[in-house]
Amino acid sequence: MTMVLCFEDVIMAHNISDKFKRYLLSIVLSTYESTRVKNGVLQMLGYDEMMLNAITVGDYRKRDPDVPIYQETLLRLLPEIDLPLKPEAKSVRDAICEALAERG
């Protein structure tokens, strides 16, 4: 969770390349995957929901008006994620799209 909480700062940084942001996003998604599946079996412990919410919202420390920019940046980076992480990327994309639709 600490990694996800710091991840927003990386995504929003203008002096960090998209390539490095995608690399860190892959690490975050890999960690998210590890909360969902262990030894090929889907886990139902709730950690995956907690991580998905943290990745999707990005803003747990303050009420940040840049959350939509964070989410749009994630949406832009997600299609270029490594193939093995595609299910997790899709889950994050769907959750972001849902959050943006709710916001109007």
Biopython code that builds the backbone (N, CA, C, O; Angstrom):
import numpy as np
from Bio.PDB.StructureBuilder import StructureBuilder

atoms = [
    (1, "MET", "N", (0.818, -1.189, 0.000)),
    (1, "MET", "CA", (0.000, 0.000, 0.000)),
    (1, "MET", "C", (0.863, 1.255, 0.000)),
    (1, "MET", "O", (0.511, 2.253, -0.628)),
    (2, "THR", "N", (1.975, 1.207, 0.691)),
    (2, "THR", "CA", (2.863, 2.373, 0.712)),
    (2, "THR", "C", (3.346, 2.695, -0.692)),
    (2, "THR", "O", (3.420, 3.861, -1.082)),
    (3, "MET", "N", (3.675, 1.652, -1.449)),
    (3, "MET", "CA", (4.118, 1.865, -2.825)),
    (3, "MET", "C", (3.017, 2.526, -3.639)),
    (3, "MET", "O", (3.289, 3.441, -4.415)),
    (4, "VAL", "N", (1.790, 2.083, -3.476)),
    (4, "VAL", "CA", (0.674, 2.654, -4.236)),
    (4, "VAL", "C", (0.438, 4.099, -3.819)),
    (4, "VAL", "O", (0.133, 4.943, -4.661)),
    (5, "LEU", "N", (0.576, 4.394, -2.531)),
    (5, "LEU", "CA", (0.369, 5.755, -2.066)),
    (5, "LEU", "C", (1.408, 6.717, -2.645)),
    (5, "LEU", "O", (1.103, 7.880, -2.910)),
    (6, "CYS", "N", (2.630, 6.231, -2.840)),
    (6, "CYS", "CA", (3.679, 7.061, -3.434)),
    (6, "CYS", "C", (3.581, 7.107, -4.950)),
    (6, "CYS", "O", (4.136, 8.002, -5.587)),
    (7, "PHE", "N", (2.890, 6.164, -5.515)),
    (7, "PHE", "CA", (2.808, 6.028, -6.969)),
    (7, "PHE", "C", (2.174, 7.257, -7.629)),
    (7, "PHE", "O", (2.578, 7.648, -8.725)),
    (8, "GLU", "N", (1.189, 7.864, -6.973)),
    (8, "GLU", "CA", (0.560, 9.060, -7.544)),
    (8, "GLU", "C", (1.587, 10.158, -7.785)),
    (8, "GLU", "O", (1.546, 10.832, -8.814)),
    (9, "ASP", "N", (2.512, 10.342, -6.838)),
    (9, "ASP", "CA", (3.535, 11.377, -7.000)),
    (9, "ASP", "C", (4.393, 11.117, -8.232)),
    (9, "ASP", "O", (4.764, 12.050, -8.945)),
    (10, "VAL", "N", (4.705, 9.856, -8.478)),
    (10, "VAL", "CA", (5.514, 9.496, -9.650)),
    (10, "VAL", "C", (4.728, 9.769, -10.937)),
    (10, "VAL", "O", (5.250, 10.374, -11.874)),
    (11, "ILE", "N", (3.479, 9.322, -10.972)),
    (11, "ILE", "CA", (2.657, 9.503, -12.164)),
    (11, "ILE", "C", (2.468, 10.980, -12.482)),
    (11, "ILE", "O", (2.444, 11.360, -13.653)),
    (12, "MET", "N", (2.336, 11.806, -11.469)),
    (12, "MET", "CA", (2.075, 13.231, -11.683)),
    (12, "MET", "C", (3.338, 14.042, -11.945)),
    (12, "MET", "O", (3.246, 15.201, -12.348)),
    (13, "ALA", "N", (4.515, 13.461, -11.726)),
    (13, "ALA", "CA", (5.775, 14.190, -11.915)),
    (13, "ALA", "C", (6.023, 14.460, -13.392)),
    (13, "ALA", "O", (5.890, 13.569, -14.231)),
    (14, "HIS", "N", (6.378, 15.681, -13.691)),
    (14, "HIS", "CA", (6.651, 16.073, -15.074)),
    (14, "HIS", "C", (8.081, 15.728, -15.500)),
    (14, "HIS", "O", (8.380, 15.681, -16.693)),
    (15, "ASN", "N", (8.949, 15.489, -14.537)),
    (15, "ASN", "CA", (10.347, 15.215, -14.858)),
    (15, "ASN", "C", (10.678, 13.719, -14.886)),
    (15, "ASN", "O", (11.849, 13.340, -14.896)),
    (16, "ILE", "N", (9.653, 12.879, -14.898)),
    (16, "ILE", "CA", (9.848, 11.427, -14.986)),
    (16, "ILE", "C", (9.263, 10.964, -16.312)),
    (16, "ILE", "O", (8.137, 11.318, -16.661)),
    (17, "SER", "N", (10.031, 10.177, -17.043)),
    (17, "SER", "CA", (9.611, 9.737, -18.377)),
    (17, "SER", "C", (8.447, 8.746, -18.299)),
    (17, "SER", "O", (8.273, 8.049, -17.300)),
    (18, "ASP", "N", (7.662, 8.699, -19.367)),
    (18, "ASP", "CA", (6.569, 7.732, -19.444)),
    (18, "ASP", "C", (7.103, 6.304, -19.381)),
    (18, "ASP", "O", (6.452, 5.420, -18.826)),
    (19, "LYS", "N", (8.276, 6.081, -19.944)),
    (19, "LYS", "CA", (8.868, 4.744, -19.912)),
    (19, "LYS", "C", (9.093, 4.296, -18.469)),
    (19, "LYS", "O", (8.784, 3.156, -18.122)),
    (20, "PHE", "N", (9.623, 5.176, -17.631)),
    (20, "PHE", "CA", (9.859, 4.833, -16.230)),
    (20, "PHE", "C", (8.535, 4.715, -15.478)),
    (20, "PHE", "O", (8.394, 3.853, -14.610)),
    (21, "LYS", "N", (7.575, 5.558, -15.797)),
    (21, "LYS", "CA", (6.251, 5.472, -15.178)),
    (21, "LYS", "C", (5.605, 4.120, -15.501)),
    (21, "LYS", "O", (5.002, 3.499, -14.627)),
    (22, "ARG", "N", (5.729, 3.661, -16.761)),
    (22, "ARG", "CA", (5.194, 2.352, -17.143)),
    (22, "ARG", "C", (5.903, 1.230, -16.387)),
    (22, "ARG", "O", (5.273, 0.257, -15.973)),
    (23, "TYR", "N", (7.198, 1.370, -16.214)),
    (23, "TYR", "CA", (7.975, 0.377, -15.460)),
    (23, "TYR", "C", (7.439, 0.273, -14.029)),
    (23, "TYR", "O", (7.193, -0.828, -13.535)),
    (24, "LEU", "N", (7.259, 1.411, -13.371)),
    (24, "LEU", "CA", (6.741, 1.398, -12.009)),
    (24, "LEU", "C", (5.290, 0.932, -11.971)),
    (24, "LEU", "O", (4.882, 0.259, -11.025)),
    (25, "LEU", "N", (4.512, 1.280, -12.986)),
    (25, "LEU", "CA", (3.137, 0.800, -13.075)),
    (25, "LEU", "C", (3.116, -0.724, -13.185)),
    (25, "LEU", "O", (2.259, -1.380, -12.593)),
    (26, "SER", "N", (4.050, -1.279, -13.935)),
    (26, "SER", "CA", (4.149, -2.743, -14.040)),
    (26, "SER", "C", (4.428, -3.375, -12.681)),
    (26, "SER", "O", (3.884, -4.432, -12.361)),
    (27, "ILE", "N", (5.265, -2.739, -11.895)),
    (27, "ILE", "CA", (5.563, -3.244, -10.548)),
    (27, "ILE", "C", (4.314, -3.171, -9.675)),
    (27, "ILE", "O", (4.009, -4.112, -8.943)),
    (28, "VAL", "N", (3.600, -2.065, -9.752)),
    (28, "VAL", "CA", (2.373, -1.910, -8.969)),
    (28, "VAL", "C", (1.346, -2.959, -9.390)),
    (28, "VAL", "O", (0.705, -3.579, -8.541)),
    (29, "LEU", "N", (1.188, -3.157, -10.699)),
    (29, "LEU", "CA", (0.223, -4.144, -11.179)),
    (29, "LEU", "C", (0.639, -5.569, -10.812)),
    (29, "LEU", "O", (-0.212, -6.411, -10.527)),
    (30, "SER", "N", (1.929, -5.836, -10.819)),
    (30, "SER", "CA", (2.423, -7.150, -10.421)),
    (30, "SER", "C", (2.125, -7.401, -8.939)),
    (30, "SER", "O", (1.749, -8.507, -8.553)),
    (31, "THR", "N", (2.294, -6.380, -8.131)),
    (31, "THR", "CA", (1.966, -6.491, -6.713)),
    (31, "THR", "C", (0.469, -6.691, -6.529)),
    (31, "THR", "O", (0.036, -7.500, -5.709)),
    (32, "TYR", "N", (-0.314, -5.946, -7.299)),
    (32, "TYR", "CA", (-1.774, -6.112, -7.267)),
    (32, "TYR", "C", (-2.147, -7.541, -7.644)),
    (32, "TYR", "O", (-3.011, -8.150, -7.013)),
    (33, "GLU", "N", (-1.495, -8.074, -8.674)),
    (33, "GLU", "CA", (-1.765, -9.461, -9.083)),
    (33, "GLU", "C", (-1.461, -10.432, -7.939)),
    (33, "GLU", "O", (-2.199, -11.395, -7.732)),
    (34, "SER", "N", (-0.384, -10.183, -7.201)),
    (34, "SER", "CA", (-0.006, -11.095, -6.116)),
    (34, "SER", "C", (-1.021, -11.073, -4.973)),
    (34, "SER", "O", (-1.072, -12.007, -4.173)),
    (35, "THR", "N", (-1.827, -10.014, -4.892)),
    (35, "THR", "CA", (-2.879, -9.987, -3.867)),
    (35, "THR", "C", (-4.106, -10.761, -4.337)),
    (35, "THR", "O", (-4.971, -11.103, -3.531)),
    (36, "ARG", "N", (-4.184, -11.038, -5.634)),
    (36, "ARG", "CA", (-5.342, -11.718, -6.212)),
    (36, "ARG", "C", (-5.130, -13.210, -6.393)),
    (36, "ARG", "O", (-6.049, -13.998, -6.172)),
    (37, "VAL", "N", (-3.923, -13.607, -6.794)),
    (37, "VAL", "CA", (-3.675, -14.998, -7.162)),
    (37, "VAL", "C", (-2.438, -15.512, -6.426)),
    (37, "VAL", "O", (-1.399, -14.853, -6.398)),
    (38, "LYS", "N", (-2.569, -16.703, -5.831)),
    (38, "LYS", "CA", (-1.424, -17.344, -5.185)),
    (38, "LYS", "C", (-1.427, -18.803, -5.613)),
    (38, "LYS", "O", (-2.416, -19.511, -5.421)),
    (39, "ASN", "N", (-0.317, -19.249, -6.194)),
    (39, "ASN", "CA", (-0.194, -20.615, -6.709)),
    (39, "ASN", "C", (-1.323, -20.956, -7.679)),
    (39, "ASN", "O", (-1.845, -22.071, -7.683)),
    (40, "GLY", "N", (-1.685, -19.976, -8.495)),
    (40, "GLY", "CA", (-2.701, -20.202, -9.507)),
    (40, "GLY", "C", (-4.135, -20.185, -9.006)),
    (40, "GLY", "O", (-5.063, -20.438, -9.773)),
    (41, "VAL", "N", (-4.324, -19.888, -7.723)),
    (41, "VAL", "CA", (-5.665, -19.887, -7.143)),
    (41, "VAL", "C", (-6.055, -18.457, -6.769)),
    (41, "VAL", "O", (-5.297, -17.752, -6.103)),
    (42, "LEU", "N", (-7.240, -18.040, -7.201)),
    (42, "LEU", "CA", (-7.748, -16.714, -6.875)),
    (42, "LEU", "C", (-8.004, -16.624, -5.377)),
    (42, "LEU", "O", (-8.714, -17.451, -4.804)),
    (43, "GLN", "N", (-7.419, -15.614, -4.753)),
    (43, "GLN", "CA", (-7.583, -15.399, -3.310)),
    (43, "GLN", "C", (-8.778, -14.474, -3.073)),
    (43, "GLN", "O", (-9.024, -13.570, -3.872)),
    (44, "MET", "N", (-9.491, -14.682, -2.032)),
    (44, "MET", "CA", (-10.649, -13.860, -1.705)),
    (44, "MET", "C", (-10.434, -13.207, -0.337)),
    (44, "MET", "O", (-11.257, -13.367, 0.564)),
    (45, "LEU", "N", (-9.328, -12.472, -0.184)),
    (45, "LEU", "CA", (-8.974, -11.901, 1.110)),
    (45, "LEU", "C", (-9.295, -10.418, 1.224)),
    (45, "LEU", "O", (-9.216, -9.852, 2.314)),
    (46, "GLY", "N", (-9.651, -9.789, 0.130)),
    (46, "GLY", "CA", (-9.988, -8.372, 0.166)),
    (46, "GLY", "C", (-8.816, -7.441, -0.093)),
    (46, "GLY", "O", (-9.017, -6.250, -0.326)),
    (47, "TYR", "N", (-7.581, -7.969, -0.057)),
    (47, "TYR", "CA", (-6.425, -7.125, -0.316)),
    (47, "TYR", "C", (-6.447, -6.594, -1.742)),
    (47, "TYR", "O", (-6.018, -5.469, -2.000)),
    (48, "ASP", "N", (-6.949, -7.406, -2.663)),
    (48, "ASP", "CA", (-6.994, -6.972, -4.049)),
    (48, "ASP", "C", (-7.932, -5.782, -4.218)),
    (48, "ASP", "O", (-7.627, -4.863, -4.979)),
    (49, "GLU", "N", (-9.058, -5.782, -3.528)),
    (49, "GLU", "CA", (-9.973, -4.638, -3.606)),
    (49, "GLU", "C", (-9.337, -3.394, -3.024)),
    (49, "GLU", "O", (-9.473, -2.304, -3.579)),
    (50, "MET", "N", (-8.644, -3.549, -1.910)),
    (50, "MET", "CA", (-7.982, -2.422, -1.270)),
    (50, "MET", "C", (-6.944, -1.819, -2.211)),
    (50, "MET", "O", (-6.866, -0.600, -2.362)),
    (51, "MET", "N", (-6.148, -2.682, -2.844)),
    (51, "MET", "CA", (-5.132, -2.179, -3.777)),
    (51, "MET", "C", (-5.767, -1.550, -5.002)),
    (51, "MET", "O", (-5.325, -0.494, -5.453)),
    (52, "LEU", "N", (-6.794, -2.180, -5.546)),
    (52, "LEU", "CA", (-7.457, -1.632, -6.721)),
    (52, "LEU", "C", (-8.017, -0.247, -6.419)),
    (52, "LEU", "O", (-7.877, 0.671, -7.227)),
    (53, "ASN", "N", (-8.646, -0.096, -5.263)),
    (53, "ASN", "CA", (-9.172, 1.220, -4.885)),
    (53, "ASN", "C", (-8.054, 2.247, -4.746)),
    (53, "ASN", "O", (-8.194, 3.387, -5.189)),
    (54, "ALA", "N", (-6.952, 1.846, -4.135)),
    (54, "ALA", "CA", (-5.830, 2.764, -3.954)),
    (54, "ALA", "C", (-5.221, 3.173, -5.292)),
    (54, "ALA", "O", (-4.914, 4.345, -5.509)),
    (55, "ILE", "N", (-5.049, 2.209, -6.183)),
    (55, "ILE", "CA", (-4.486, 2.522, -7.508)),
    (55, "ILE", "C", (-5.438, 3.421, -8.280)),
    (55, "ILE", "O", (-5.007, 4.385, -8.914)),
    (56, "THR", "N", (-6.724, 3.115, -8.231)),
    (56, "THR", "CA", (-7.716, 3.854, -9.003)),
    (56, "THR", "C", (-7.870, 5.284, -8.526)),
    (56, "THR", "O", (-7.874, 6.216, -9.330)),
    (57, "VAL", "N", (-7.997, 5.462, -7.219)),
    (57, "VAL", "CA", (-8.233, 6.791, -6.662)),
    (57, "VAL", "C", (-6.946, 7.585, -6.609)),
    (57, "VAL", "O", (-6.925, 8.758, -6.980)),
    (58, "GLY", "N", (-5.871, 6.960, -6.152)),
    (58, "GLY", "CA", (-4.583, 7.630, -6.102)),
    (58, "GLY", "C", (-4.439, 8.639, -4.996)),
    (58, "GLY", "O", (-3.314, 8.966, -4.618)),
    (59, "ASP", "N", (-5.527, 9.149, -4.460)),
    (59, "ASP", "CA", (-5.475, 10.268, -3.518)),
    (59, "ASP", "C", (-6.008, 9.852, -2.159)),
    (59, "ASP", "O", (-7.197, 10.003, -1.877)),
    (60, "TYR", "N", (-5.123, 9.327, -1.316)),
    (60, "TYR", "CA", (-5.554, 8.943, 0.024)),
    (60, "TYR", "C", (-5.012, 9.881, 1.096)),
    (60, "TYR", "O", (-5.419, 9.794, 2.255)),
    (61, "ARG", "N", (-4.114, 10.763, 0.730)),
    (61, "ARG", "CA", (-3.502, 11.633, 1.724)),
    (61, "ARG", "C", (-4.156, 13.001, 1.800)),
    (61, "ARG", "O", (-4.072, 13.676, 2.826)),
    (62, "LYS", "N", (-4.796, 13.406, 0.737)),
    (62, "LYS", "CA", (-5.365, 14.756, 0.681)),
    (62, "LYS", "C", (-6.496, 14.763, -0.339)),
    (62, "LYS", "O", (-6.659, 13.798, -1.086)),
    (63, "ARG", "N", (-7.245, 15.791, -0.378)),
    (63, "ARG", "CA", (-8.279, 15.939, -1.402)),
    (63, "ARG", "C", (-7.628, 16.683, -2.564)),
    (63, "ARG", "O", (-7.576, 17.913, -2.576)),
    (64, "ASP", "N", (-7.146, 15.942, -3.514)),
    (64, "ASP", "CA", (-6.351, 16.485, -4.606)),
    (64, "ASP", "C", (-7.217, 16.757, -5.831)),
    (64, "ASP", "O", (-7.861, 15.841, -6.344)),
    (65, "PRO", "N", (-7.242, 18.005, -6.308)),
    (65, "PRO", "CA", (-8.028, 18.302, -7.506)),
    (65, "PRO", "C", (-7.441, 17.682, -8.780)),
    (65, "PRO", "O", (-8.086, 17.691, -9.829)),
    (66, "ASP", "N", (-6.222, 17.145, -8.690)),
    (66, "ASP", "CA", (-5.571, 16.556, -9.860)),
    (66, "ASP", "C", (-5.882, 15.077, -10.045)),
    (66, "ASP", "O", (-5.307, 14.440, -10.928)),
    (67, "VAL", "N", (-6.781, 14.510, -9.232)),
    (67, "VAL", "CA", (-7.110, 13.091, -9.355)),
    (67, "VAL", "C", (-7.536, 12.739, -10.772)),
    (67, "VAL", "O", (-7.072, 11.724, -11.291)),
    (68, "PRO", "N", (-8.404, 13.528, -11.440)),
    (68, "PRO", "CA", (-8.752, 13.176, -12.831)),
    (68, "PRO", "C", (-7.531, 13.153, -13.759)),
    (68, "PRO", "O", (-7.470, 12.328, -14.670)),
    (69, "ILE", "N", (-6.579, 14.029, -13.545)),
    (69, "ILE", "CA", (-5.362, 14.036, -14.368)),
    (69, "ILE", "C", (-4.556, 12.764, -14.094)),
    (69, "ILE", "O", (-4.037, 12.142, -15.021)),
    (70, "TYR", "N", (-4.454, 12.382, -12.829)),
    (70, "TYR", "CA", (-3.774, 11.142, -12.449)),
    (70, "TYR", "C", (-4.442, 9.959, -13.144)),
    (70, "TYR", "O", (-3.767, 9.115, -13.734)),
    (71, "GLN", "N", (-5.765, 9.905, -13.071)),
    (71, "GLN", "CA", (-6.495, 8.792, -13.660)),
    (71, "GLN", "C", (-6.360, 8.779, -15.181)),
    (71, "GLN", "O", (-6.201, 7.712, -15.774)),
    (72, "GLU", "N", (-6.419, 9.931, -15.810)),
    (72, "GLU", "CA", (-6.256, 9.997, -17.270)),
    (72, "GLU", "C", (-4.849, 9.578, -17.686)),
    (72, "GLU", "O", (-4.671, 8.944, -18.726)),
    (73, "THR", "N", (-3.852, 9.929, -16.879)),
    (73, "THR", "CA", (-2.477, 9.510, -17.169)),
    (73, "THR", "C", (-2.356, 7.993, -17.067)),
    (73, "THR", "O", (-1.718, 7.360, -17.908)),
    (74, "LEU", "N", (-2.965, 7.414, -16.043)),
    (74, "LEU", "CA", (-2.956, 5.955, -15.925)),
    (74, "LEU", "C", (-3.633, 5.312, -17.129)),
    (74, "LEU", "O", (-3.127, 4.331, -17.674)),
    (75, "LEU", "N", (-4.765, 5.851, -17.544)),
    (75, "LEU", "CA", (-5.468, 5.299, -18.707)),
    (75, "LEU", "C", (-4.593, 5.346, -19.952)),
    (75, "LEU", "O", (-4.658, 4.452, -20.795)),
    (76, "ARG", "N", (-3.781, 6.382, -20.066)),
    (76, "ARG", "CA", (-2.882, 6.510, -21.218)),
    (76, "ARG", "C", (-1.746, 5.496, -21.155)),
    (76, "ARG", "O", (-1.309, 4.992, -22.190)),
    (77, "LEU", "N", (-1.264, 5.193, -19.952)),
    (77, "LEU", "CA", (-0.119, 4.283, -19.787)),
    (77, "LEU", "C", (-0.518, 2.807, -19.808)),
    (77, "LEU", "O", (0.275, 1.962, -20.224)),
    (78, "LEU", "N", (-1.717, 2.493, -19.372)),
    (78, "LEU", "CA", (-2.129, 1.092, -19.223)),
    (78, "LEU", "C", (-2.068, 0.253, -20.495)),
    (78, "LEU", "O", (-1.660, -0.905, -20.410)),
    (79, "PRO", "N", (-2.447, 0.758, -21.670)),
    (79, "PRO", "CA", (-2.412, -0.108, -22.857)),
    (79, "PRO", "C", (-1.019, -0.616, -23.233)),
    (79, "PRO", "O", (-0.897, -1.594, -23.970)),
    (80, "GLU", "N", (0.018, 0.033, -22.737)),
    (80, "GLU", "CA", (1.378, -0.351, -23.100)),
    (80, "GLU", "C", (2.030, -1.264, -22.060)),
    (80, "GLU", "O", (3.247, -1.449, -22.076)),
    (81, "ILE", "N", (1.234, -1.829, -21.165)),
    (81, "ILE", "CA", (1.744, -2.699, -20.109)),
    (81, "ILE", "C", (2.016, -4.091, -20.687)),
    (81, "ILE", "O", (1.370, -4.511, -21.647)),
    (82, "ASP", "N", (2.976, -4.797, -20.093)),
    (82, "ASP", "CA", (3.344, -6.148, -20.529)),
    (82, "ASP", "C", (2.138, -7.084, -20.554)),
    (82, "ASP", "O", (1.233, -6.990, -19.725)),
    (83, "LEU", "N", (2.155, -7.973, -21.513)),
    (83, "LEU", "CA", (1.051, -8.905, -21.730)),
    (83, "LEU", "C", (0.631, -9.702, -20.493)),
    (83, "LEU", "O", (-0.571, -9.816, -20.252)),
    (84, "PRO", "N", (1.549, -10.263, -19.692)),
    (84, "PRO", "CA", (1.103, -11.043, -18.531)),
    (84, "PRO", "C", (0.274, -10.236, -17.517)),
    (84, "PRO", "O", (-0.497, -10.810, -16.749)),
    (85, "LEU", "N", (0.433, -8.931, -17.519)),
    (85, "LEU", "CA", (-0.287, -8.098, -16.562)),
    (85, "LEU", "C", (-1.573, -7.515, -17.134)),
    (85, "LEU", "O", (-2.220, -6.696, -16.482)),
    (86, "LYS", "N", (-1.950, -7.920, -18.334)),
    (86, "LYS", "CA", (-3.144, -7.363, -18.973)),
    (86, "LYS", "C", (-4.416, -7.514, -18.144)),
    (86, "LYS", "O", (-5.191, -6.559, -18.090)),
    (87, "PRO", "N", (-4.688, -8.661, -17.486)),
    (87, "PRO", "CA", (-5.921, -8.746, -16.684)),
    (87, "PRO", "C", (-5.964, -7.699, -15.568)),
    (87, "PRO", "O", (-7.014, -7.112, -15.306)),
    (88, "GLU", "N", (-4.834, -7.467, -14.919)),
    (88, "GLU", "CA", (-4.782, -6.471, -13.858)),
    (88, "GLU", "C", (-4.935, -5.060, -14.441)),
    (88, "GLU", "O", (-5.618, -4.212, -13.867)),
    (89, "ALA", "N", (-4.297, -4.827, -15.581)),
    (89, "ALA", "CA", (-4.426, -3.528, -16.245)),
    (89, "ALA", "C", (-5.883, -3.271, -16.628)),
    (89, "ALA", "O", (-6.377, -2.151, -16.493)),
    (90, "LYS", "N", (-6.561, -4.304, -17.101)),
    (90, "LYS", "CA", (-7.974, -4.167, -17.463)),
    (90, "LYS", "C", (-8.822, -3.859, -16.232)),
    (90, "LYS", "O", (-9.726, -3.026, -16.299)),
    (91, "SER", "N", (-8.543, -4.516, -15.118)),
    (91, "SER", "CA", (-9.286, -4.249, -13.878)),
    (91, "SER", "C", (-9.107, -2.801, -13.443)),
    (91, "SER", "O", (-10.072, -2.144, -13.050)),
    (92, "VAL", "N", (-7.884, -2.306, -13.510)),
    (92, "VAL", "CA", (-7.603, -0.920, -13.135)),
    (92, "VAL", "C", (-8.289, 0.028, -14.113)),
    (92, "VAL", "O", (-8.917, 1.002, -13.697)),
    (93, "ARG", "N", (-8.174, -0.253, -15.408)),
    (93, "ARG", "CA", (-8.817, 0.600, -16.416)),
    (93, "ARG", "C", (-10.326, 0.670, -16.194)),
    (93, "ARG", "O", (-10.908, 1.754, -16.220)),
    (94, "ASP", "N", (-10.953, -0.471, -15.979)),
    (94, "ASP", "CA", (-12.398, -0.501, -15.759)),
    (94, "ASP", "C", (-12.791, 0.289, -14.514)),
    (94, "ASP", "O", (-13.787, 1.012, -14.527)),
    (95, "ALA", "N", (-12.015, 0.154, -13.441)),
    (95, "ALA", "CA", (-12.317, 0.875, -12.202)),
    (95, "ALA", "C", (-12.153, 2.380, -12.390)),
    (95, "ALA", "O", (-12.950, 3.158, -11.865)),
    (96, "ILE", "N", (-11.129, 2.797, -13.131)),
    (96, "ILE", "CA", (-10.930, 4.226, -13.391)),
    (96, "ILE", "C", (-12.070, 4.766, -14.239)),
    (96, "ILE", "O", (-12.609, 5.832, -13.943)),
    (97, "CYS", "N", (-12.445, 4.042, -15.289)),
    (97, "CYS", "CA", (-13.544, 4.481, -16.155)),
    (97, "CYS", "C", (-14.837, 4.615, -15.352)),
    (97, "CYS", "O", (-15.606, 5.554, -15.558)),
    (98, "GLU", "N", (-15.072, 3.687, -14.451)),
    (98, "GLU", "CA", (-16.260, 3.749, -13.598)),
    (98, "GLU", "C", (-16.221, 4.975, -12.697)),
    (98, "GLU", "O", (-17.227, 5.666, -12.531)),
    (99, "ALA", "N", (-15.041, 5.245, -12.108)),
    (99, "ALA", "CA", (-14.900, 6.407, -11.224)),
    (99, "ALA", "C", (-15.092, 7.702, -11.992)),
    (99, "ALA", "O", (-15.730, 8.629, -11.492)),
    (100, "LEU", "N", (-14.550, 7.779, -13.193)),
    (100, "LEU", "CA", (-14.708, 8.984, -14.016)),
    (100, "LEU", "C", (-16.171, 9.174, -14.425)),
    (100, "LEU", "O", (-16.663, 10.302, -14.457)),
    (101, "ALA", "N", (-16.864, 8.080, -14.737)),
    (101, "ALA", "CA", (-18.274, 8.156, -15.124)),
    (101, "ALA", "C", (-19.130, 8.627, -13.940)),
    (101, "ALA", "O", (-20.061, 9.412, -14.120)),
    (102, "GLU", "N", (-18.816, 8.152, -12.746)),
    (102, "GLU", "CA", (-19.560, 8.571, -11.556)),
    (102, "GLU", "C", (-19.362, 10.052, -11.279)),
    (102, "GLU", "O", (-20.283, 10.736, -10.834)),
    (103, "ARG", "N", (-18.160, 10.546, -11.542)),
    (103, "ARG", "CA", (-17.855, 11.954, -11.297)),
    (103, "ARG", "C", (-18.593, 12.843, -12.290)),
    (103, "ARG", "O", (-18.901, 14.001, -12.008)),
    (104, "GLY", "N", (-18.869, 12.265, -13.468)),
    (104, "GLY", "CA", (-19.642, 13.008, -14.467)),
    (104, "GLY", "C", (-18.782, 13.720, -15.377)),
    (104, "GLY", "O", (-19.268, 14.397, -16.283)),
]
sb = StructureBuilder()
sb.init_structure("model")
sb.init_model(0)
sb.init_chain("A")
sb.init_seg("    ")
for serial, (resi, resn, name, xyz) in enumerate(atoms, 1):
    if name == "N":
        sb.init_residue(resn, " ", resi, " ")
    sb.init_atom(name, np.array(xyz, "f"), 0.0, 1.0, " ", f" {name:<3s}", serial, name[0])
structure = sb.get_structure()
